[in-house]
Amino acid sequence: MSTILITGGRVIDPSQSLDRVTNLLVKDGKIAGFDIPDEGKFPTYRAESKIVAPGFVDMHVELCEPGREEDETIATGTAAAISGGFTSIACTPNTDPPLDTQAGIEFVLRKAAEANNCHVYVIACASKNREGKELAEMGMLVGAGAIGFSDAGRPIHNPDLLRRALQYARMFDKPILDHPEVPDLSQSGIMHEGQVSLVLGLAGMPAEAEDVMTARDIRLAESTGGRLHLMNISTAGSCDLIRRAKQRGVKVTAEICAHQIALSDESLRSFDSNCKVNPPLRSQEHIDACILAIADGTIDAITSGHTPRAKEKKMQELDQAPYGISAIETVVGLVGSKLIEAGHLDWPRAVARLSTNPAKILGLPKGTLQIGADADITIIDPQVRWTVQPELLRSKSSNTPLGGWVLKGKAVQVLVKGVAKL
């Protein structure tokens, strides 16, 4: 294994409350020391004016393989993760077949090892075949390597099933990750229900569809003592419910996808199917509430919600096109542009939400630069401005509405166990 000295960077590690300019030594794939003088003994990476952070962890990624390789493969998805600055990703189980067997998990882990890009962890199904009828074999799935349980984009609709899942997962100290939505209220709508949907004449998805399920999930987590993680938070009501639950000591954590604070329902005036996502892009009132929740720690993690969709699928009429956005390569730029440059967040708190917190929620030995830890490192240029060019994305799908946007902040080097990947 090689040795490298990263010099002159602003090292930010929330796990150690560390934020200072120093040199960082990487040896044999591990963090080996700080404040090592540059005496020409080691190969160096000069990180002046850059941020050196624990490798970013994206806890919400669709890799689509097996079954939907036209959208993404494990090789292309992990390459996109590296391009976006992520050294570890957790993939959701909405593949075909769903990841509810030991063989399914082993397949993903083997393909990820072959790709040799970033670390891949598997979130397995909470219910068999994601049908919401019968609990998946959690013990067997944990034994195969599952780090949590979810039915991905399908909410766990049956309250008794969720209750038992929360109870059973306590035995393994694993979280249940739920997408809070009442399908009977959203009814396969196209966009956020509000003034813009009324003007455009498009079927709306009311905020209450999320709020009602968020409240139910929190109550069941509170009664069982289970670990609940709420995916895709997008409404002011959900933020308020989560904030109050945390004050009561409920074991609940939450995430938001970066595009939810960058785009609003006004984007649908273009009728661009790349703006069709679930949860839908909300009104500015909800966006402002979500930004406040990120800033005050109510929302623990910022994720990509990477949902790549093949071009031909997104070329359908808006009501027929699938939900989804190719997002993992634009997260850092959106955080830099919409949260940090706007004054809502600073880089130490941003790194916590992109790295340390997701790792802690998922129980991963990541998100830290402590001596002896794996040398998973993301180096960011916080000042660089770059233009999103969909055709240059590493993801197999380029379904992003951000084409032509100029973003601030980008990962310029990524190390996975001490090996440079960019």
ABEGO torsion letter per residue (X at the ends): XBBBBBBGBBBBBAAAGBBBBBBBBBBGGBBAEBGBBBAGABBBBBABGBBBBBBBBBABBBAGOBGAAAABBAAAAAAAAAAAGBABBBBBABBOBBBABAAAAAAAAAAAAAAGBBBBBBBBBABBGGAGABBBBAAAAAAAGBABBBAEABBBABAAAAAAAAAAAAAAGBBBBBBBBBAAAAGGBABBBBAAAAAAGBBBBBAAAAAAAAAAAAAAAAAAGBBBBBBGBABAAAAAAAAAAAAAGBBBBBBBBAAAAABBAAAAAAGBAAABBOBBBBBAAAAAAAAAAAAAGABABBBAGBBBBBAAAAABBAAABBBEBBAAAAAAAAAAAAAAAAGABBAAAAAAAAAAAAAAAAGBBBGBABBGBBBBBBBBBAABBBBBBAAABABABABBAABGBBBBEBBABBBBGGBBAX
